[in-house]
Amino acid sequence: MSSRLAPAGVLLATGVAVALVLGGCSGSDSSTSADGGPSGTSSSSSSTSEPASGAASGSPSAAASPYLPVPDGVELTAQGSRLGVGDDAVVAYEPRQDSVGVLDIKVTKLERTTFERSFQGWQLDDATRRTTPYFVTVKIRNVGRTDLGGRPIPLYIVDGRNTLIESSTFASSFKPCPSGPFPKKFRPGSTLSTCQVYLSPKHGDLTAVSFRPTQDFNPITWTGDIITARASEKGEKSKKHDGSKRSTNQ
């Protein structure tokens, strides 16, 4: 399940502090790892996992035949492709039954931040403070025939335990990284530049960004330099994060 975030600042006038919590996921403290077994990671993790092996490497390449029906002239990036920040992938998935979404996705930036730097004015519970927040900036174009309005953006991060982590959602706007699903209308030809927030459990890493709509899909991943997000209250420029200069391939 995705994490839903509620800012304390929204309710400051009433004197009520709302914790930033992993909503709807309490009651489970495990998720599925790359080999299909329980990983023991936070409940903010997806129940879907990365494959142990078999991914292609190198630049994007078109699949020999589409794994889902796509419009004429659209070539899907091969499953298992390992890409870098700045590379495009054309992907297809089924956001609902009898419906196919086709997207051109480009991951443009990976950022590591801290709650002190980017979450000023938010009250955080202990479980959240045991995560590491990351921002992932992407550009997306709808190259299919389906209006994907209001649907979640089908991207995860992979942590250091090889577990998929879903993006977090917000009860109100979050200026350091404006996040959320597709707009109410995201018709064919529509484009979007967005930033997604991910909370990696147990102060975990971001080792890759992953497109994996189903468990049997050989994921398409992006890796690259992870920079430090600028402090929202100071507006200082981003700089390289000393501890995670480059993420590792999955």
RAFEN-V380079 format. One line per field, one symbol per residue. ss: DSSP state (a for helix, b for strand, c for the rest). phi: phi as a letter, one per 30 degrees, with the letter a starting at -180 (. if undefined). Layout:
# RAFEN-V380079
ss: ???
phi: ???
This chain:
# RAFEN-V380079
ss: ccbbbccaaaaaaaccccbbcccccccccccbcccccbccccccbbbbbccccccccccccbccccccccccccccbccccbbbcccbbbbbbbbbccbbbbbbbbbbbbbbccaaaaccccbbcaaaaccbbbbbbbbbbbcccccccccccccbbbccccbbbccbbbccccaaacccccccccccccbbbbbbbbbbcccccccbbbbccccccccbbbbccbbbccccccccccbbcccccccccc
phi: .ddccbddedcddcicccddbcdibdjbbbbccdcjcdcidedddddcbdddajddbjdebdddbddbdbdeiccdddeidcccejdcbcbbacdadibccbbccbdcabbcbbdddccdicccddddddccdbcbcbcbbdccccdceiddddbbcccdcicdcddccbdbdbddaebkddeebbdejdbacbcccbcddhhdcccacbcbdbdcdddcbbbldccddddddcidddbddddbdbdcdc
